[in-house]
């Protein structure tokens, strides 16, 4: 257990706001689902939590606009990773605020690309800032508490929502409106925040593999321009699904395609044609739990239990760095599905 009040304050926790429900205002406090997103600046959110927040850390507000006004494109993600690393050159930790729709993908992107081992905590909310029972205020406060504690140094990026700490690789949104929307499926949370007490009961397997406090990543975005990120897509599999979407993605220039679920009989030929055309295919599990393993089919990489939307991010970064299929496959094993031991 850890009490941040018992430790020396960190020099700085940079809080980067990228809009979303946590920065939203509704017309009335009873509006839970209808509101104006991004109405509050990051500084206004932090000021709302004072003076209590000042007992936790020295916070620096940063408003992130990106190309789209938030984190809606991979170019935005590229810019956010660069910004986080820049802030970590001087700050002891970073907290990133964004909408919960994109939160799991942004968190995993940061997990793969931020090169500093310092704590990065991503949070958001399911209700606007001033609504009855809003989770935004507690989530932001607890995210700063966690970041300032330094407890997740070397953990990569973690997600903090509803008093629970989740690994970025495993966190996924399981509900549209419930405050406990984010979960880690069959692997469980890393820990919890109970008032002043931070409980960490396990560490991400990737941290154990590389040791403390190293958090290795081969995906150095300083070597890849945002405009050079390759096009990748996801094709969903279902009963009697046609191969038209896969063929269209390949024809449009997609360098990689993630197949969510076992390809249908009609999708099979399109998958083979895409591979012949030079596209890399990743097989991902569309179910809530379980894994898809290597089948030995040339040109197909297994994502095991990595969610399709996250497998696409890893595929995008991998293809931006190499065209070597064996190296891509090794990166999926090391960074997509790291194991203990």
Beta strands, then each sheet from edge to edge (+ up, - down):
strand 1: 13-17
strand 2: 59-63
strand 3: 93-97
strand 4: 119-123
strand 5: 157-161
strand 6: 164-167
strand 7: 172-173
strand 8: 182-183
strand 9: 191-194
strand 10: 197-200
strand 11: 232-236
strand 12: 256-260
strand 13: 280-284
strand 14: 300-302
sheet 1: 2+ 1+ 3+ 4+ 5+ 6- 9+ 10-
sheet 2: 7+ 8-
sheet 3: 11+ 12+ 13+ 14+
end
